[in-house]
């Protein structure tokens, strides 16, 4: 049997291997069986840092062409490699809305390249705002 474990808490994330092993082994024991657990901690929890997120929101409001395009997404349970950066520096993760008919990991995914212009503008604005704040 295999599956994934995801959460919104970094502390719990690092406790999950022990928690899962206890649950699996005790459940197996209840049925007079044994079980082995091979837990692969593949990536960190992606949690946006508040100051970086505020900087991103402010910059996005400056570069977006229409206010209704600014959408704050709910917390998502996706696994994202970007989370590894957040263990070494403050960061925030934002989406550009370049998706289409198919999900990002589909063989049929085709990005709407017009979103790349918004992304470049957002990064440039965030850099300018950050540098202005740190003077």
N, C-alpha and C positions, 0 to 999 in steps of 0.2 A: 504494500500500500504506500502511496506517496501523496504529497500535497504541499501546500504553501502555508506559511504563517505570516500574517502581516498585522501591524498595529500602528498606533499613532504616538507611542511613547518609547523613547530611546532606551530608558531603563528596563522596561518590560521586554523590549526587543532582545536585549542581551541576556535576559533570564529565560527566554523561550526554549532554548535547547534543554535546560534542566527541567522546566515545567512539562514540556512535551514528553521527555523520557519518563518522568514520574507517572504521568497520566497513562501513557502507553503500557508501561510495565505493570502498573497496578490494575489496569483494565484486563490485561492478559492474565494476570494472576487470579483475578476474580473468576475467570473461565478455566482455571487450571491449565493455563498455557504459558508459554514464555514469548518474549518479544525482544528484538534488538532495534535500536534506534540509531540511524545514521543521519544526523542533522547537518545540513550544509547552510551556513550563514552566508548567503550570496551577496547581499548588499545591505547597507545601512537604511535606517528610516529617513525618509525625506521630509524634513520639517523646515519650513521657511523661517528664517530668523527675522524677528519683528522690525528691526531698524532697516535692514536691507529691503524688506518687503514694503515698508513705507516709502523708501527711496524709489523703488520700482513703481509704486502706485502714482507717486507725484510725477515721475518722468513720463509714464504712460499717458497721464492726463494731458501733458503738454504736447505729445506727438500724435495722439489718436485723431483721426479725421472726423469722427462723430462720437459724442459721449456715450451713446447706446452700445458702442463696440467694446467699451470697458466692462468686462464681466468678471466678477470675483467668483471663482469656482469653489465649490465645496471641497472639503478634504476628500482625497481619493486614496484608495487602497492599492494603487498601482505600484509596481517595483520600478525604480528608476536609478540607473547608474550615476546620475548627477548627484545623488545623495552622498556618494563618496567624497565629493568636494566639501560638503558641509561639515565633515569631521576635521577639516584643516583650516577653514576660514568661514567668515560669515557669508551667507548666500541666501538667495531666494530663487525659486523656480517659477517661470511664467510661460504661458503658452501664447502662441501667435495666431492661432485660429487658421492654420494653413491646411487643415484636414479636408477631406472630401467625403465621397460616398463610402469608402472603405476605411477600416481602422488602420492605424499607423504600421502595425506589424504584418499587415496583409500583403501578399504578393501583388495585389492589385492597387495598393495605395499609390496615389499620385498627388503630390503636394501642390497646393495653389501657390505658385511662386511669388505672387503679389504680396504675400505675407512676409516675405524676406525683406522687403523694403521697410515695413513696419518694425521688424526685428532689428535691423541695422540702426534705424532711427532711435529705437528704445535704448539700445546699448550705448549709443553715442550720447543721448540725453542723460542717461544714468551716470556715465563717466563725467560729463560736464557738471552735473548737479553735485556729485560726490566731491569733485575737486573744488567746487565753489564752497562747499560746506567745510572743507578741511583747511581752508586758508587761515 
